[in-house]
Amino acid sequence: MQLYRKIAIAALLILTMLTVQGRSALAASDISPVQLVKSRNEAVDKILASAGDNIAQSTKEKLKDIINGFIDFRELSRLALGKHWKARTEQEKKDFTNVFQQLIRNSSVKKLEIYKADRIEYEAPKISGKIAKVNTIAYKGRKQVEVLYKMHQVGGGWKVFDMEIDGVSTDLNYRGSFYKQIAKTSYKEMYDKLVARLAEK
């Protein structure tokens, strides 16, 4: 009798876990591309407002997580390497993605003033199947910066795989740089330079 009771309790716990996981997945898929970008920007703005001029390293690490948390670095890496991605082994792809991700995370907090805006306009998203585009315009004084977020669905949620800042694509910008370096030397030397740059932090 006690054995049956234990089995029943275990079954109930599993059912509860599955229900909670199902609700979590549903909640993630319910977040629209615009809401995702807006919540990210609001979280960054809140931290910067409370941090003031002196931002601690721990705060910067938190900002890195928030700023880059919705980026699909695997896809960003694939697009940035372009034709050179297929020639890489799976381990090389993982290594490149890891180094590339860390470099972008570090550079994202070097000029935090770019995240400070008087107001941000969010245009209605353009969604086609599993691809979405969210255009935003940030105003700071008389200046304005237009950022287009290109997103796709990953695991029921939205992830950014490219950003166009005033018409300049992040993927294409990096790709042009990587192509030139590989053409001059080799993929390995280009990758080694990225690793060396990361070590300079």
N, C-alpha and C positions, 0 to 999 in steps of 0.2 A: 504493500500500500504506500509506503514511504517512497519507494522507487518511482511509482507512477506519479506521485506528487512532485518529485524532483523533475521528472520529464516534462510535466505540465508547466512548471515554473520556467524551465529552460525554453520551452516552446513559446511561452508568453513573452519572454525577454527578447528572443529572436524576432518575433512578430513586431514588438515595439520598436526595435532598432531599425527594421526594414521600413516601418511607417515613418519614423523620424527622418531616415535617409531619403525616402521618397518625397517628403515635404520639403526637405532642404533642396533637393534637385529641382523641384517645382518652383521654389522661391527664387532660385538662381536663374531659371529660364524665364521667369516673369519680369526680370529687370530688363528694361528696354535699353538699346544702345545709348540713347541720349541720357537716360538716368544713370547709366554706368559712368559716362564721362563727367556728368555734372557732379555726382557724388564724390568722384576722385578729386575734382577741382576744389570742391567745398572743403574736403578733408585737408588738402594741402594748405588752402587759405587759412583755415582755422589754426593749424599748427604754426604757420608763419606769423600770424597775428599775435599769438600768445608767446612765441619765442623771442620776438623783438629783434634787435640787431645782433646780439651774441647768440649764435646757434650752436649748441653742444653737439659733439660727434654722435651721441646716442640719438639725438633728435634728427640728425642728418640720415642716420641709418633707417629710422622710422619713415622719413620722407622718401627714401629710396624705395622702400617696400610699397608705399602708397602710389608714388608716381609711376612705378614700373609694374605694379601688381597685375594690371590687366593686359600686359603685352605678351603675345605668343612668340617667345624668343626663338623657338625652333623654326617657326615659319619665317620670322624676320631674318634669321641666319640663312635659311635656304634661298630666299629671294635676294639677299645681299651678295651671296656667292654666285648666284646665277648658274651659268653653264659649268662652273667648277664644282658645284655641289655634288652632282652625280658621280664624279670621279673619286670622291672621298669614300673611305671605308666608314662603317658605322661608328667606330671609335673616334675617327677623325671628325665626324659630324658632331658627336657629343662634345669632344674637346673644344672644337671651334665655337659651338653654341655657348658653352660654359664661359669661355674667355670673352667672347663678344658681349654676352649678357653682363658680365662684371664691368666691362669697360663702359657700357652704356649706363649702367646703374651709377657708376662713379661720376661720369660726366653730367648726369642729370641734376646733381646738387652743386655744381661748380658756380652756376649763375642763377641763384634762387630768385633774383629780382624778376626774371622772365615769367614767374608764376604769379606775380603780384599785379592784379588788374583792377581798375575801378569798377568794371562790370564785364560780363561775358554774355554774349548772345548765342543761343543754341537753336540752330535751324532744325526743321523736321527731318528725321532720318530718311535716307533713301535705301530701302531694303529690297533685295532681289534674292529670294531663296535664303541661302545661308550666308549671304554677303550683305553687309550694311555699310553705309557711309554717313558719318556725322560731321557736319561742318559747324565750326564755332568761330566767333570773332571776338577777340579780347581787346578792350579799350583801356588805354593808359594815357591820360591827358589827351593830347592831340594825335597820339599814335595809335595804330591798331594793327593787330596781328591775326591773320586768318589761319586756322589750323583745321585740316580735314583728317578725320580719323577713319581709316579703312579697317573694317572688322569682319570677322567670320565666327561662326558658331563652333565652339569646342566643348564637348561634354555637356551640352545643354545650356551653356552660357556664351557670352560674347567676349572675344579676345581681339586686341589690336595687332595687325600684322604689318601696318605701314602708316606713316603720318606724313602729310604734306603741309609744310609750314611756308605760308605765302607762296604756294605753288611748287615748292621744292620737295621732292620725295625723299624720305629718309633712306628707303631701300636703294633707290637709284643713285643717291649720293654716295653711299658706302660702296655700292657695286662698282661705280666708276673708279673709286680709289683702289679697291681690291684688284680689279682687272689690270690696272696700270702696274701695280706692284708685282703681281704674278707674271705679267708679260716681261718685266725687266729682269726678274730673278726666277722665283719658283713659288709654288704654294707654301712649301715648308718655310722658306725664308720670310714670306709675308706673315705666316702664322707665328713664327718665332719673334718677329718684331712686335706683334700684338701682345704676346706673353711678356716681353721685356717692358713694354709700355705699362702693362698692368703692374709689374713689379716696382715701377717707379713711384707708385702711389705713396 
